[in-house]
Amino acid sequence: MTTLLSLLTLFLLVLVITITLLFYHHQQLLKTRAHLMREAMRNREFTFSLPTSGLLPGERALQQALNDLGQDISRLVAQNEVESWQRLTRVLTHEIMNATTPIQSISQAYLRSPKIVGTPYEEGIRAIYETSSGLAHFVASYRTLTQLQEPVINTVYLAQAIERVKSLYPTLEWRITIPSSVTLQADETLLRQVFINLMKNAVEAGATAVALTWDKEKVLYVSNNGTPIPAEMRREIFIPFFTTKSSGSGIGLSLSRQLLMMQGITLTLEDTAQSSYHVTFALRPNS
């Protein structure tokens, strides 16, 4: 009887110690999660999505709510940035056009004047005219950022839409993992333009392979094996006119984000690229 009691006592002691250690380990995991989310918020990386497996029902619901909140904040921040850049671009293009139009008109008139043609002044006035014309053309090309057509939303079969873009880049190695039944509520023409912009950027970055993957969270990942984007440039790539290429316009990604936002889709650059690739963008429908 004494031996049985001792064994029972030992069993209860081991059980208590085990439960205590498991509880402590679980609390440490929750503490780590809190630290990761705090750091993500501090670094303005709102697209974090921590796993909910291994959590109790209440904790799982809370983690999912925090994941969703991060996505909502990221969407609102992106929308605010787009609207701010639109307002700034609208003001700048208006003021620059107001300044260059009369210069262009007056210099053109002087170039047609017999008093100027063939004189030493002609070359200088022509330089003024060509410079003002070039600036006007430059500004006009960026009006697309503030004068976008309204999307016509329809049901788009995603795999089919991508196949139409695939034919434009036959030299790329394509890996498409999208069920044929997957659809988006979007404007197919504008959506195709976004894919073209992403492929064009990939090719210009030296990519030879791309991958488009639809995951169970209803997110489309677009990856390429081109030159990785440096950490210090990750936040700048969606800023209008920002480019690392000598011949780049700097509006491709900004324009793509705006086009998608008009269709209820958020475009982000993932912190970690998918396996075998260097850069991964994510297209997340808002609903």
TITOR-181355 format. One record per residue (C-alpha): residue in three letters; z, x, y. Coordinates in steps of 0.25 Angstrom, whole numbers, padded with zeros to 4 digits, always signed. Layout:
<recs>
ALAZXY ...
</recs>
This chain:
<recs>
MET+0000+0000+0000 THR+0004+0011+0009 THR-0010+0018+0006 LEU-0018+0006+0009 LEU-0011+0004+0022 SER-0013+0018+0026 LEU-0028+0017+0023 LEU-0029+0004+0031 THR-0022+0011+0042 LEU-0032+0023+0041 PHE-0044+0013+0041 LEU-0039+0006+0053 LEU-0037+0019+0060 VAL-0051+0024+0057 LEU-0057+0011+0061 VAL-0049+0011+0074 ILE-0054+0025+0077 THR-0068+0022+0073 ILE-0069+0009+0082 THR-0063+0018+0093 LEU-0073+0029+0092 LEU-0084+0018+0091 PHE-0079+0011+0103 TYR-0078+0025+0111 HIS-0092+0029+0107 HIS-0097+0015+0111 GLN-0090+0016+0124 GLN-0096+0030+0126 LEU-0110+0025+0124 LEU-0108+0014+0134 LYS-0103+0024+0144 THR-0116+0032+0141 ARG-0124+0020+0144 ALA-0117+0017+0157 HIS-0119+0032+0161 LEU-0134+0031+0158 MET-0136+0018+0166 ARG-0129+0024+0177 GLU-0137+0036+0178 ALA-0150+0028+0176 MET-0146+0019+0188 ARG-0142+0032+0196 ASN-0156+0038+0194 ARG-0163+0024+0197 GLU-0168+0024+0182 PHE-0166+0009+0180 THR-0175+0007+0168 PHE-0164+0012+0159 SER-0163+0004+0146 LEU-0152+0008+0137 PRO-0151+0003+0122 THR-0143-0009+0119 SER-0141-0005+0104 GLY-0127-0002+0099 LEU-0120-0010+0110 LEU-0111-0022+0108 PRO-0118-0036+0112 GLY-0111-0036+0126 GLU-0115-0022+0129 ARG-0129-0024+0124 ALA-0131-0035+0133 LEU-0125-0027+0145 GLN-0134-0015+0142 GLN-0146-0024+0141 ALA-0143-0030+0155 LEU-0141-0016+0161 ASN-0155-0012+0155 ASP-0161-0024+0161 LEU-0154-0022+0174 GLY-0159-0008+0175 GLN-0174-0013+0172 ASP-0172-0024+0183 ILE-0167-0013+0193 SER-0178-0004+0190 ARG-0188-0016+0192 LEU-0182-0019+0206 VAL-0182-0005+0210 ALA-0196-0003+0207 GLN-0200-0016+0214 ASN-0192-0012+0226 GLU-0199+0002+0226 VAL-0213-0004+0225 GLU-0210-0014+0236 SER-0205-0003+0245 TRP-0217+0006+0242 GLN-0226-0006+0245 ARG-0220-0009+0258 LEU-0221+0006+0262 THR-0235+0007+0258 ARG-0239-0005+0265 VAL-0233+0000+0278 LEU-0239+0014+0277 THR-0253+0009+0273 HIS-0253+0000+0285 GLU-0248+0010+0295 ILE-0258+0021+0290 MET-0270+0011+0290 ASN-0266+0007+0304 ALA-0266+0022+0308 THR-0279+0026+0301 THR-0288+0015+0303 PRO-0290+0017+0318 ILE-0292+0032+0316 GLN-0302+0030+0305 SER-0310+0020+0314 ILE-0310+0028+0326 SER-0314+0041+0319 GLN-0325+0034+0312 ALA-0330+0029+0325 TYR-0330+0043+0331 LEU-0338+0048+0319 ARG-0349+0038+0322 SER-0349+0042+0337 PRO-0361+0051+0342 LYS-0351+0058+0351 ILE-0343+0063+0339 VAL-0354+0065+0328 GLY-0358+0080+0327 THR-0347+0085+0337 PRO-0335+0093+0333 TYR-0326+0081+0333 GLU-0334+0074+0322 GLU-0327+0082+0311 GLY-0313+0080+0316 ILE-0315+0065+0318 ARG-0321+0064+0304 ALA-0309+0071+0298 ILE-0300+0060+0305 TYR-0309+0049+0300 GLU-0309+0054+0285 THR-0294+0057+0286 SER-0291+0043+0291 SER-0300+0036+0281 GLY-0294+0044+0270 LEU-0280+0039+0274 ALA-0285+0025+0275 HIS-0291+0025+0261 PHE-0278+0032+0256 VAL-0269+0021+0262 ALA-0279+0010+0258 SER-0278+0014+0243 TYR-0263+0013+0243 ARG-0263-0002+0249 THR-0264-0005+0234 LEU-0249-0003+0233 THR-0247-0015+0243 GLN-0259-0024+0240 LEU-0259-0026+0225 GLN-0265-0038+0219 GLU-0256-0049+0214 PRO-0256-0048+0198 VAL-0262-0059+0190 ILE-0252-0061+0179 ASN-0257-0064+0165 THR-0253-0061+0150 VAL-0258-0047+0147 TYR-0259-0041+0133 LEU-0254-0027+0136 ALA-0261-0020+0125 GLN-0274-0025+0129 ALA-0272-0022+0143 ILE-0269-0007+0139 GLU-0281-0006+0130 ARG-0290-0009+0142 VAL-0283+0003+0150 LYS-0284+0012+0138 SER-0299+0012+0138 LEU-0298+0018+0152 TYR-0291+0030+0147 PRO-0298+0034+0133 THR-0293+0049+0134 LEU-0279+0045+0133 GLU-0272+0043+0120 TRP-0266+0029+0120 ARG-0254+0024+0112 ILE-0252+0009+0114 THR-0240+0002+0107 ILE-0241-0012+0113 PRO-0242-0025+0104 SER-0254-0033+0106 SER-0246-0045+0109 VAL-0238-0039+0121 THR-0242-0045+0134 LEU-0238-0044+0149 GLN-0238-0054+0160 ALA-0246-0045+0170 ASP-0259-0043+0177 GLU-0268-0036+0167 THR-0277-0029+0178 LEU-0265-0024+0186 LEU-0258-0020+0173 ARG-0270-0012+0168 GLN-0270-0005+0182 VAL-0256+0000+0179 PHE-0260+0005+0165 ILE-0272+0012+0172 ASN-0263+0019+0182 LEU-0253+0023+0171 MET-0264+0029+0163 LYS-0270+0036+0175 ASN-0257+0042+0178 ALA-0255+0047+0164 VAL-0269+0053+0163 GLU-0267+0060+0177 ALA-0254+0066+0171 GLY-0261+0072+0159 ALA-0258+0061+0149 THR-0266+0061+0136 ALA-0259+0050+0129 VAL-0252+0037+0133 ALA-0243+0026+0126 LEU-0241+0012+0130 THR-0229+0006+0122 TRP-0223-0008+0123 ASP-0209-0009+0118 LYS-0199-0020+0114 GLU-0193-0020+0128 LYS-0207-0025+0133 VAL-0209-0012+0141 LEU-0223-0005+0141 TYR-0222+0010+0141 VAL-0234+0018+0146 SER-0232+0033+0142 ASN-0241+0045+0143 ASN-0240+0060+0140 GLY-0244+0065+0154 THR-0236+0074+0162 PRO-0222+0069+0163 ILE-0217+0064+0176 PRO-0206+0073+0182 ALA-0192+0067+0184 GLU-0192+0069+0199 MET-0205+0061+0200 ARG-0201+0049+0191 ARG-0197+0040+0203 GLU-0208+0044+0212 ILE-0220+0040+0203 PHE-0220+0026+0207 ILE-0219+0029+0222 PRO-0233+0026+0229 PHE-0241+0038+0232 PHE-0232+0047+0224 THR-0241+0056+0215 THR-0240+0070+0208 LYS-0255+0071+0207 SER-0264+0077+0217 SER-0274+0066+0217 GLY-0265+0055+0214 SER-0263+0043+0223 GLY-0249+0040+0219 ILE-0250+0025+0218 GLY-0253+0023+0203 LEU-0239+0021+0198 SER-0234+0014+0210 LEU-0246+0004+0210 SER-0243+0002+0195 ARG-0229-0001+0197 GLN-0233-0011+0208 LEU-0243-0018+0199 LEU-0234-0019+0188 MET-0222-0024+0196 MET-0231-0035+0202 GLN-0233-0040+0187 GLY-0218-0039+0184 ILE-0218-0026+0177 THR-0210-0013+0180 LEU-0217+0001+0179 THR-0207+0012+0177 LEU-0207+0027+0172 GLU-0199+0029+0160 ASP-0188+0040+0160 THR-0192+0044+0146 ALA-0206+0044+0141 GLN-0210+0039+0128 SER-0211+0049+0116 SER-0223+0058+0117 TYR-0226+0054+0131 HIS-0222+0060+0145 VAL-0222+0048+0154 THR-0219+0033+0151 PHE-0220+0021+0160 ALA-0214+0008+0157 LEU-0219-0006+0161 ARG-0208-0016+0160 PRO-0211-0031+0162 ASN-0200-0037+0171 SER-0198-0049+0161 
</recs>
